[in-house]
Each structure stands twice: as C-alpha cells, then as structure tokens.
C-alpha cells in the first residue's frame, strides 16, 4: 500500500493461520541521510559551526605570502 506523504515500508510476513491482525502505524518521512554531512552517534546530522564557503567567491590572497613569481621573457 502507498500513502502519499508517509514513509514507505516493506517486510514479508509468514501467514500460517486463517486470520491474523497486523498493526500499521503511519510515519512521516524524516531527513535523508547524507555521507557528506557530519553525524553524531545517533546518526543525526550535525550542522557545521560556520556556514560553508560560497563557491562563487574567490579566496583572498594571503597578505604575508610573497607575490607569485612571473615568468621572464627570453
């Protein structure tokens, strides 16, 4: 059975008598697990203390580093 807005679940049950009652509890979907996020021991994602760097910005040059060498013409 599929119920929109709820988690899917599947398990096989051995039916070895004429009637059986199976209790079904509906559960809303949880957050998806990502291997790219840090997780605590419970498996819950841990948010980083600082937001990730914006990939559209260029890193700033280190003011203490010497300037890069430029090739000289022959």
PyMOL Python script that loads the backbone (N, CA, C, O; Angstrom):
from pymol import cmd

cmd.read_pdbstr("""\
ATOM      1  N   UNK A   1       0.843  -1.171   0.000  1.00  0.00           N
ATOM      2  CA  UNK A   1       0.000   0.000   0.000  1.00  0.00           C
ATOM      3  C   UNK A   1       0.894   1.241   0.000  1.00  0.00           C
ATOM      4  O   UNK A   1       1.945   1.247   0.641  1.00  0.00           O
ATOM      5  N   UNK A   2       0.493   2.266  -0.698  1.00  0.00           N
ATOM      6  CA  UNK A   2       1.227   3.528  -0.725  1.00  0.00           C
ATOM      7  C   UNK A   2       0.300   4.627  -0.222  1.00  0.00           C
ATOM      8  O   UNK A   2      -0.824   4.773  -0.701  1.00  0.00           O
ATOM      9  N   UNK A   3       0.783   5.396   0.747  1.00  0.00           N
ATOM     10  CA  UNK A   3       0.020   6.524   1.280  1.00  0.00           C
ATOM     11  C   UNK A   3       0.867   7.771   1.061  1.00  0.00           C
ATOM     12  O   UNK A   3       1.944   7.895   1.644  1.00  0.00           O
ATOM     13  N   UNK A   4       0.398   8.691   0.233  1.00  0.00           N
ATOM     14  CA  UNK A   4       1.170   9.896  -0.078  1.00  0.00           C
ATOM     15  C   UNK A   4       1.473  10.689   1.185  1.00  0.00           C
ATOM     16  O   UNK A   4       0.601  10.885   2.032  1.00  0.00           O
ATOM     17  N   UNK A   5       2.742  11.151   1.306  1.00  0.00           N
ATOM     18  CA  UNK A   5       3.142  11.961   2.445  1.00  0.00           C
ATOM     19  C   UNK A   5       3.642  11.143   3.629  1.00  0.00           C
ATOM     20  O   UNK A   5       3.932  11.704   4.686  1.00  0.00           O
ATOM     21  N   UNK A   6       3.749   9.816   3.467  1.00  0.00           N
ATOM     22  CA  UNK A   6       4.226   8.959   4.541  1.00  0.00           C
ATOM     23  C   UNK A   6       5.363   8.079   4.036  1.00  0.00           C
ATOM     24  O   UNK A   6       5.503   7.865   2.832  1.00  0.00           O
ATOM     25  N   UNK A   7       6.184   7.566   4.971  1.00  0.00           N
ATOM     26  CA  UNK A   7       7.300   6.697   4.602  1.00  0.00           C
ATOM     27  C   UNK A   7       6.779   5.394   4.011  1.00  0.00           C
ATOM     28  O   UNK A   7       5.706   4.911   4.373  1.00  0.00           O
ATOM     29  N   UNK A   8       7.560   4.842   3.098  1.00  0.00           N
ATOM     30  CA  UNK A   8       7.247   3.515   2.590  1.00  0.00           C
ATOM     31  C   UNK A   8       7.948   2.487   3.463  1.00  0.00           C
ATOM     32  O   UNK A   8       8.954   2.788   4.106  1.00  0.00           O
ATOM     33  N   UNK A   9       7.419   1.288   3.483  1.00  0.00           N
ATOM     34  CA  UNK A   9       7.984   0.226   4.315  1.00  0.00           C
ATOM     35  C   UNK A   9       7.595  -1.104   3.698  1.00  0.00           C
ATOM     36  O   UNK A   9       6.488  -1.262   3.184  1.00  0.00           O
ATOM     37  N   UNK A  10       8.485  -2.030   3.750  1.00  0.00           N
ATOM     38  CA  UNK A  10       8.162  -3.345   3.218  1.00  0.00           C
ATOM     39  C   UNK A  10       8.798  -4.442   4.045  1.00  0.00           C
ATOM     40  O   UNK A  10       9.972  -4.364   4.407  1.00  0.00           O
ATOM     41  N   UNK A  11       8.028  -5.446   4.335  1.00  0.00           N
ATOM     42  CA  UNK A  11       8.536  -6.613   5.052  1.00  0.00           C
ATOM     43  C   UNK A  11       7.643  -7.795   4.693  1.00  0.00           C
ATOM     44  O   UNK A  11       6.446  -7.624   4.465  1.00  0.00           O
ATOM     45  N   UNK A  12       8.220  -8.989   4.643  1.00  0.00           N
ATOM     46  CA  UNK A  12       7.442 -10.200   4.392  1.00  0.00           C
ATOM     47  C   UNK A  12       6.934 -10.758   5.711  1.00  0.00           C
ATOM     48  O   UNK A  12       7.652 -10.758   6.712  1.00  0.00           O
ATOM     49  N   UNK A  13       5.693 -11.232   5.710  1.00  0.00           N
ATOM     50  CA  UNK A  13       5.099 -11.841   6.889  1.00  0.00           C
ATOM     51  C   UNK A  13       4.663 -13.256   6.547  1.00  0.00           C
ATOM     52  O   UNK A  13       4.049 -13.493   5.507  1.00  0.00           O
ATOM     53  N   UNK A  14       4.984 -14.186   7.424  1.00  0.00           N
ATOM     54  CA  UNK A  14       4.545 -15.564   7.239  1.00  0.00           C
ATOM     55  C   UNK A  14       3.139 -15.682   7.823  1.00  0.00           C
ATOM     56  O   UNK A  14       2.930 -15.444   9.013  1.00  0.00           O
ATOM     57  N   UNK A  15       2.198 -16.043   6.995  1.00  0.00           N
ATOM     58  CA  UNK A  15       0.816 -16.223   7.428  1.00  0.00           C
ATOM     59  C   UNK A  15       0.577 -17.731   7.530  1.00  0.00           C
ATOM     60  O   UNK A  15       0.433 -18.420   6.520  1.00  0.00           O
ATOM     61  N   UNK A  16       0.538 -18.231   8.775  1.00  0.00           N
ATOM     62  CA  UNK A  16       0.392 -19.670   8.982  1.00  0.00           C
ATOM     63  C   UNK A  16      -0.894 -20.044   9.721  1.00  0.00           C
ATOM     64  O   UNK A  16      -0.993 -21.123  10.306  1.00  0.00           O
ATOM     65  N   UNK A  17      -1.885 -19.134   9.688  1.00  0.00           N
ATOM     66  CA  UNK A  17      -3.190 -19.412  10.311  1.00  0.00           C
ATOM     67  C   UNK A  17      -4.271 -18.688   9.501  1.00  0.00           C
ATOM     68  O   UNK A  17      -3.959 -17.817   8.689  1.00  0.00           O
ATOM     69  N   UNK A  18      -5.520 -19.042   9.717  1.00  0.00           N
ATOM     70  CA  UNK A  18      -6.601 -18.487   8.889  1.00  0.00           C
ATOM     71  C   UNK A  18      -6.778 -16.979   9.001  1.00  0.00           C
ATOM     72  O   UNK A  18      -7.186 -16.340   8.031  1.00  0.00           O
ATOM     73  N   UNK A  19      -6.484 -16.395  10.153  1.00  0.00           N
ATOM     74  CA  UNK A  19      -6.609 -14.938  10.262  1.00  0.00           C
ATOM     75  C   UNK A  19      -5.485 -14.413  11.156  1.00  0.00           C
ATOM     76  O   UNK A  19      -4.998 -15.101  12.053  1.00  0.00           O
ATOM     77  N   UNK A  20      -5.095 -13.180  10.879  1.00  0.00           N
ATOM     78  CA  UNK A  20      -4.017 -12.550  11.637  1.00  0.00           C
ATOM     79  C   UNK A  20      -4.249 -11.047  11.632  1.00  0.00           C
ATOM     80  O   UNK A  20      -4.712 -10.494  10.634  1.00  0.00           O
ATOM     81  N   UNK A  21      -3.930 -10.382  12.734  1.00  0.00           N
ATOM     82  CA  UNK A  21      -4.058  -8.927  12.814  1.00  0.00           C
ATOM     83  C   UNK A  21      -2.653  -8.320  12.737  1.00  0.00           C
ATOM     84  O   UNK A  21      -1.745  -8.742  13.454  1.00  0.00           O
ATOM     85  N   UNK A  22      -2.489  -7.344  11.875  1.00  0.00           N
ATOM     86  CA  UNK A  22      -1.212  -6.640  11.738  1.00  0.00           C
ATOM     87  C   UNK A  22      -1.480  -5.161  11.977  1.00  0.00           C
ATOM     88  O   UNK A  22      -2.261  -4.541  11.255  1.00  0.00           O
ATOM     89  N   UNK A  23      -0.831  -4.597  12.994  1.00  0.00           N
ATOM     90  CA  UNK A  23      -1.000  -3.179  13.304  1.00  0.00           C
ATOM     91  C   UNK A  23      -0.096  -2.355  12.387  1.00  0.00           C
ATOM     92  O   UNK A  23       1.089  -2.653  12.240  1.00  0.00           O
ATOM     93  N   UNK A  24      -0.659  -1.329  11.780  1.00  0.00           N
ATOM     94  CA  UNK A  24       0.083  -0.450  10.867  1.00  0.00           C
ATOM     95  C   UNK A  24       0.087   0.951  11.453  1.00  0.00           C
ATOM     96  O   UNK A  24      -0.969   1.521  11.726  1.00  0.00           O
ATOM     97  N   UNK A  25       1.282   1.505  11.646  1.00  0.00           N
ATOM     98  CA  UNK A  25       1.417   2.885  12.124  1.00  0.00           C
ATOM     99  C   UNK A  25       2.050   3.701  11.009  1.00  0.00           C
ATOM    100  O   UNK A  25       3.105   3.343  10.485  1.00  0.00           O
ATOM    101  N   UNK A  26       1.402   4.791  10.653  1.00  0.00           N
ATOM    102  CA  UNK A  26       1.897   5.659   9.587  1.00  0.00           C
ATOM    103  C   UNK A  26       2.947   6.606  10.160  1.00  0.00           C
ATOM    104  O   UNK A  26       2.792   7.124  11.266  1.00  0.00           O
ATOM    105  N   UNK A  27       4.009   6.824   9.401  1.00  0.00           N
ATOM    106  CA  UNK A  27       5.103   7.669   9.863  1.00  0.00           C
ATOM    107  C   UNK A  27       5.478   8.651   8.759  1.00  0.00           C
ATOM    108  O   UNK A  27       5.627   8.266   7.600  1.00  0.00           O
ATOM    109  N   UNK A  28       5.631   9.928   9.128  1.00  0.00           N
ATOM    110  CA  UNK A  28       6.061  10.939   8.164  1.00  0.00           C
ATOM    111  C   UNK A  28       7.536  10.725   7.830  1.00  0.00           C
ATOM    112  O   UNK A  28       8.284  10.228   8.672  1.00  0.00           O
ATOM    113  N   UNK A  29       7.968  11.085   6.629  1.00  0.00           N
ATOM    114  CA  UNK A  29       9.375  10.908   6.268  1.00  0.00           C
ATOM    115  C   UNK A  29      10.302  11.771   7.127  1.00  0.00           C
ATOM    116  O   UNK A  29       9.939  12.881   7.517  1.00  0.00           O
ATOM    117  N   UNK A  30      11.470  11.269   7.413  1.00  0.00           N
ATOM    118  CA  UNK A  30      12.488  12.015   8.143  1.00  0.00           C
ATOM    119  C   UNK A  30      13.475  12.614   7.159  1.00  0.00           C
ATOM    120  O   UNK A  30      13.319  12.472   5.946  1.00  0.00           O
ATOM    121  N   UNK A  31      14.484  13.282   7.681  1.00  0.00           N
ATOM    122  CA  UNK A  31      15.520  13.865   6.826  1.00  0.00           C
ATOM    123  C   UNK A  31      16.323  12.742   6.172  1.00  0.00           C
ATOM    124  O   UNK A  31      16.503  11.673   6.756  1.00  0.00           O
ATOM    125  N   UNK A  32      16.795  12.993   4.974  1.00  0.00           N
ATOM    126  CA  UNK A  32      17.608  11.999   4.298  1.00  0.00           C
ATOM    127  C   UNK A  32      19.016  11.989   4.863  1.00  0.00           C
ATOM    128  O   UNK A  32      19.546  13.028   5.257  1.00  0.00           O
ATOM    129  N   UNK A  33      19.607  10.823   4.900  1.00  0.00           N
ATOM    130  CA  UNK A  33      20.963  10.646   5.415  1.00  0.00           C
ATOM    131  C   UNK A  33      21.942  10.964   4.295  1.00  0.00           C
ATOM    132  O   UNK A  33      21.772  10.501   3.167  1.00  0.00           O
ATOM    133  N   UNK A  34      22.968  11.753   4.604  1.00  0.00           N
ATOM    134  CA  UNK A  34      23.976  12.101   3.611  1.00  0.00           C
ATOM    135  C   UNK A  34      25.355  11.753   4.142  1.00  0.00           C
ATOM    136  O   UNK A  34      25.677  12.060   5.290  1.00  0.00           O
ATOM    137  N   UNK A  35      26.165  11.119   3.318  1.00  0.00           N
ATOM    138  CA  UNK A  35      27.536  10.799   3.723  1.00  0.00           C
ATOM    139  C   UNK A  35      28.407  12.049   3.690  1.00  0.00           C
ATOM    140  O   UNK A  35      29.543  12.018   4.162  1.00  0.00           O
ATOM    141  N   UNK A  36      27.897  13.139   3.146  1.00  0.00           N
ATOM    142  CA  UNK A  36      28.669  14.377   3.025  1.00  0.00           C
ATOM    143  C   UNK A  36      28.477  15.305   4.219  1.00  0.00           C
ATOM    144  O   UNK A  36      29.019  16.410   4.231  1.00  0.00           O
ATOM    145  N   UNK A  37      27.713  14.875   5.227  1.00  0.00           N
ATOM    146  CA  UNK A  37      27.494  15.671   6.433  1.00  0.00           C
ATOM    147  C   UNK A  37      28.063  14.922   7.630  1.00  0.00           C
ATOM    148  O   UNK A  37      28.109  13.692   7.634  1.00  0.00           O
ATOM    149  N   UNK A  38      28.500  15.672   8.656  1.00  0.00           N
ATOM    150  CA  UNK A  38      28.959  15.058   9.896  1.00  0.00           C
ATOM    151  C   UNK A  38      27.742  14.534  10.656  1.00  0.00           C
ATOM    152  O   UNK A  38      26.668  15.131  10.581  1.00  0.00           O
ATOM    153  N   UNK A  39      27.893  13.424  11.387  1.00  0.00           N
ATOM    154  CA  UNK A  39      26.790  12.823  12.132  1.00  0.00           C
ATOM    155  C   UNK A  39      27.236  12.527  13.552  1.00  0.00           C
ATOM    156  O   UNK A  39      28.398  12.203  13.795  1.00  0.00           O
ATOM    157  N   UNK A  40      26.286  12.643  14.503  1.00  0.00           N
ATOM    158  CA  UNK A  40      26.599  12.258  15.876  1.00  0.00           C
ATOM    159  C   UNK A  40      26.394  10.744  16.009  1.00  0.00           C
ATOM    160  O   UNK A  40      26.102  10.080  15.014  1.00  0.00           O
ATOM    161  N   UNK A  41      26.537  10.196  17.194  1.00  0.00           N
ATOM    162  CA  UNK A  41      26.443   8.746  17.383  1.00  0.00           C
ATOM    163  C   UNK A  41      25.066   8.178  17.075  1.00  0.00           C
ATOM    164  O   UNK A  41      24.939   6.987  16.789  1.00  0.00           O
ATOM    165  N   UNK A  42      24.023   9.021  17.130  1.00  0.00           N
ATOM    166  CA  UNK A  42      22.677   8.537  16.839  1.00  0.00           C
ATOM    167  C   UNK A  42      22.404   8.487  15.340  1.00  0.00           C
ATOM    168  O   UNK A  42      21.372   7.965  14.919  1.00  0.00           O
ATOM    169  N   UNK A  43      23.319   9.025  14.526  1.00  0.00           N
ATOM    170  CA  UNK A  43      23.111   9.063  13.084  1.00  0.00           C
ATOM    171  C   UNK A  43      22.494  10.366  12.622  1.00  0.00           C
ATOM    172  O   UNK A  43      22.299  10.567  11.423  1.00  0.00           O
ATOM    173  N   UNK A  44      22.179  11.268  13.567  1.00  0.00           N
ATOM    174  CA  UNK A  44      21.584  12.555  13.195  1.00  0.00           C
ATOM    175  C   UNK A  44      22.668  13.477  12.641  1.00  0.00           C
ATOM    176  O   UNK A  44      23.798  13.481  13.128  1.00  0.00           O
ATOM    177  N   UNK A  45      22.319  14.244  11.635  1.00  0.00           N
ATOM    178  CA  UNK A  45      23.265  15.180  11.030  1.00  0.00           C
ATOM    179  C   UNK A  45      23.590  16.296  12.011  1.00  0.00           C
ATOM    180  O   UNK A  45      22.716  16.786  12.727  1.00  0.00           O
ATOM    181  N   UNK A  46      24.850  16.689  12.035  1.00  0.00           N
ATOM    182  CA  UNK A  46      25.313  17.771  12.891  1.00  0.00           C
ATOM    183  C   UNK A  46      25.646  18.949  11.992  1.00  0.00           C
ATOM    184  O   UNK A  46      26.463  18.828  11.079  1.00  0.00           O
ATOM    185  N   UNK A  47      25.021  20.076  12.245  1.00  0.00           N
ATOM    186  CA  UNK A  47      25.270  21.271  11.432  1.00  0.00           C
ATOM    187  C   UNK A  47      26.659  21.824  11.733  1.00  0.00           C
ATOM    188  O   UNK A  47      27.071  21.845  12.893  1.00  0.00           O
ATOM    189  N   UNK A  48      27.393  22.277  10.705  1.00  0.00           N
ATOM    190  CA  UNK A  48      28.700  22.876  10.958  1.00  0.00           C
ATOM    191  C   UNK A  48      28.555  24.196  11.709  1.00  0.00           C
ATOM    192  O   UNK A  48      27.543  24.885  11.582  1.00  0.00           O
ATOM    193  N   UNK A  49      29.582  24.541  12.493  1.00  0.00           N
ATOM    194  CA  UNK A  49      29.546  25.779  13.285  1.00  0.00           C
ATOM    195  C   UNK A  49      29.541  27.007  12.385  1.00  0.00           C
ATOM    196  O   UNK A  49      28.909  28.010  12.715  1.00  0.00           O
ATOM    197  N   UNK A  50      30.231  26.943  11.263  1.00  0.00           N
ATOM    198  CA  UNK A  50      30.255  28.061  10.325  1.00  0.00           C
ATOM    199  C   UNK A  50      29.677  27.597   8.999  1.00  0.00           C
ATOM    200  O   UNK A  50      29.842  26.437   8.623  1.00  0.00           O
ATOM    201  N   UNK A  51      29.008  28.478   8.295  1.00  0.00           N
ATOM    202  CA  UNK A  51      28.443  28.068   7.008  1.00  0.00           C
ATOM    203  C   UNK A  51      29.553  27.771   6.016  1.00  0.00           C
ATOM    204  O   UNK A  51      30.635  28.350   6.117  1.00  0.00           O
ATOM    205  N   UNK A  52      29.313  26.880   5.057  1.00  0.00           N
ATOM    206  CA  UNK A  52      30.338  26.575   4.060  1.00  0.00           C
ATOM    207  C   UNK A  52      30.645  27.799   3.208  1.00  0.00           C
ATOM    208  O   UNK A  52      29.794  28.668   3.016  1.00  0.00           O
ATOM    209  N   UNK A  53      31.876  27.856   2.698  1.00  0.00           N
ATOM    210  CA  UNK A  53      32.296  28.981   1.859  1.00  0.00           C
ATOM    211  C   UNK A  53      31.478  29.003   0.579  1.00  0.00           C
ATOM    212  O   UNK A  53      31.139  27.954   0.032  1.00  0.00           O
ATOM    213  N   UNK A  54      31.170  30.174   0.115  1.00  0.00           N
ATOM    214  CA  UNK A  54      30.439  30.334  -1.135  1.00  0.00           C
ATOM    215  C   UNK A  54      31.384  29.994  -2.275  1.00  0.00           C
ATOM    216  O   UNK A  54      32.443  30.608  -2.407  1.00  0.00           O
ATOM    217  N   UNK A  55      31.018  29.037  -3.087  1.00  0.00           N
ATOM    218  CA  UNK A  55      31.905  28.593  -4.154  1.00  0.00           C
ATOM    219  C   UNK A  55      32.042  29.628  -5.282  1.00  0.00           C
ATOM    220  O   UNK A  55      32.896  29.480  -6.156  1.00  0.00           O
ATOM    221  N   UNK A  56      31.209  30.664  -5.263  1.00  0.00           N
ATOM    222  CA  UNK A  56      31.300  31.675  -6.315  1.00  0.00           C
ATOM    223  C   UNK A  56      32.309  32.768  -5.981  1.00  0.00           C
ATOM    224  O   UNK A  56      32.665  33.562  -6.851  1.00  0.00           O
ATOM    225  N   UNK A  57      32.772  32.821  -4.741  1.00  0.00           N
ATOM    226  CA  UNK A  57      33.747  33.846  -4.376  1.00  0.00           C
ATOM    227  C   UNK A  57      35.146  33.269  -4.460  1.00  0.00           C
ATOM    228  O   UNK A  57      35.360  32.091  -4.175  1.00  0.00           O
ATOM    229  N   UNK A  58      36.095  34.099  -4.850  1.00  0.00           N
ATOM    230  CA  UNK A  58      37.482  33.669  -4.953  1.00  0.00           C
ATOM    231  C   UNK A  58      38.150  33.843  -3.594  1.00  0.00           C
ATOM    232  O   UNK A  58      37.839  34.792  -2.875  1.00  0.00           O
ATOM    233  N   UNK A  59      39.065  32.940  -3.229  1.00  0.00           N
ATOM    234  CA  UNK A  59      39.757  33.107  -1.954  1.00  0.00           C
ATOM    235  C   UNK A  59      40.625  34.357  -1.981  1.00  0.00           C
ATOM    236  O   UNK A  59      41.185  34.718  -3.016  1.00  0.00           O
ATOM    237  N   UNK A  60      40.730  35.015  -0.828  1.00  0.00           N
ATOM    238  CA  UNK A  60      41.550  36.221  -0.733  1.00  0.00           C
ATOM    239  C   UNK A  60      43.016  35.829  -0.653  1.00  0.00           C
ATOM    240  O   UNK A  60      43.357  34.797  -0.075  1.00  0.00           O
ATOM    241  N   UNK A  61      43.880  36.647  -1.228  1.00  0.00           N
ATOM    242  CA  UNK A  61      45.317  36.385  -1.201  1.00  0.00           C
ATOM    243  C   UNK A  61      45.844  36.610   0.209  1.00  0.00           C
ATOM    244  O   UNK A  61      45.385  37.511   0.912  1.00  0.00           O
ATOM    245  N   UNK A  62      46.801  35.795   0.619  1.00  0.00           N
ATOM    246  CA  UNK A  62      47.431  35.920   1.927  1.00  0.00           C
ATOM    247  C   UNK A  62      48.382  37.115   1.888  1.00  0.00           C
ATOM    248  O   UNK A  62      49.312  37.132   1.082  1.00  0.00           O
ATOM    249  N   UNK A  63      48.165  38.109   2.740  1.00  0.00           N
ATOM    250  CA  UNK A  63      48.972  39.331   2.736  1.00  0.00           C
ATOM    251  C   UNK A  63      50.407  39.065   3.161  1.00  0.00           C
ATOM    252  O   UNK A  63      51.297  39.850   2.834  1.00  0.00           O
ATOM    253  N   UNK A  64      50.655  37.969   3.887  1.00  0.00           N
ATOM    254  CA  UNK A  64      52.006  37.675   4.348  1.00  0.00           C
ATOM    255  C   UNK A  64      52.807  36.857   3.352  1.00  0.00           C
ATOM    256  O   UNK A  64      54.023  36.729   3.500  1.00  0.00           O
ATOM    257  N   UNK A  65      52.151  36.296   2.334  1.00  0.00           N
ATOM    258  CA  UNK A  65      52.836  35.477   1.355  1.00  0.00           C
ATOM    259  C   UNK A  65      53.517  36.361   0.320  1.00  0.00           C
ATOM    260  O   UNK A  65      52.966  37.392  -0.066  1.00  0.00           O
ATOM    261  N   UNK A  66      54.731  35.968  -0.144  1.00  0.00           N
ATOM    262  CA  UNK A  66      55.399  36.749  -1.193  1.00  0.00           C
ATOM    263  C   UNK A  66      54.622  36.638  -2.491  1.00  0.00           C
ATOM    264  O   UNK A  66      53.932  35.642  -2.706  1.00  0.00           O
ATOM    265  N   UNK A  67      54.715  37.632  -3.362  1.00  0.00           N
ATOM    266  CA  UNK A  67      53.992  37.568  -4.649  1.00  0.00           C
ATOM    267  C   UNK A  67      54.504  36.405  -5.485  1.00  0.00           C
ATOM    268  O   UNK A  67      55.674  36.029  -5.407  1.00  0.00           O
ATOM    269  N   UNK A  68      53.605  35.843  -6.287  1.00  0.00           N
ATOM    270  CA  UNK A  68      53.974  34.725  -7.145  1.00  0.00           C
ATOM    271  C   UNK A  68      54.983  35.176  -8.183  1.00  0.00           C
ATOM    272  O   UNK A  68      54.898  36.289  -8.700  1.00  0.00           O
ATOM    273  N   UNK A  69      55.947  34.301  -8.488  1.00  0.00           N
ATOM    274  CA  UNK A  69      56.985  34.620  -9.484  1.00  0.00           C
ATOM    275  C   UNK A  69      56.365  34.669 -10.871  1.00  0.00           C
ATOM    276  O   UNK A  69      55.559  33.806 -11.219  1.00  0.00           O
ATOM    277  N   UNK A  70      56.727  35.656 -11.656  1.00  0.00           N
ATOM    278  CA  UNK A  70      56.247  35.799 -13.008  1.00  0.00           C
ATOM    279  C   UNK A  70      57.328  35.306 -13.975  1.00  0.00           C
ATOM    280  O   UNK A  70      58.506  35.596 -13.769  1.00  0.00           O
ATOM    281  N   UNK A  71      56.954  34.569 -15.024  1.00  0.00           N
ATOM    282  CA  UNK A  71      57.966  34.125 -15.988  1.00  0.00           C
ATOM    283  C   UNK A  71      58.603  35.334 -16.686  1.00  0.00           C
ATOM    284  O   UNK A  71      57.919  36.301 -17.020  1.00  0.00           O
ATOM    285  N   UNK A  72      59.896  35.264 -16.896  1.00  0.00           N
ATOM    286  CA  UNK A  72      60.630  36.347 -17.553  1.00  0.00           C
ATOM    287  C   UNK A  72      60.791  36.056 -19.018  1.00  0.00           C
ATOM    288  O   UNK A  72      61.041  34.906 -19.380  1.00  0.00           O
ATOM    289  N   UNK A  73      60.656  37.073 -19.910  1.00  0.00           N
ATOM    290  CA  UNK A  73      60.837  36.846 -21.353  1.00  0.00           C
ATOM    291  C   UNK A  73      62.317  36.540 -21.662  1.00  0.00           C
ATOM    292  O   UNK A  73      63.202  37.000 -20.942  1.00  0.00           O
ATOM    293  N   UNK A  74      62.582  35.788 -22.698  1.00  0.00           N
ATOM    294  CA  UNK A  74      63.953  35.418 -23.098  1.00  0.00           C
ATOM    295  C   UNK A  74      64.620  36.494 -23.895  1.00  0.00           C
ATOM    296  O   UNK A  74      65.771  36.336 -24.304  1.00  0.00           O
TER     297      UNK A  74
END
""", "prot")
cmd.dss("prot")
cmd.show_as("cartoon", "prot")
cmd.util.cbc("prot")
cmd.orient("prot")
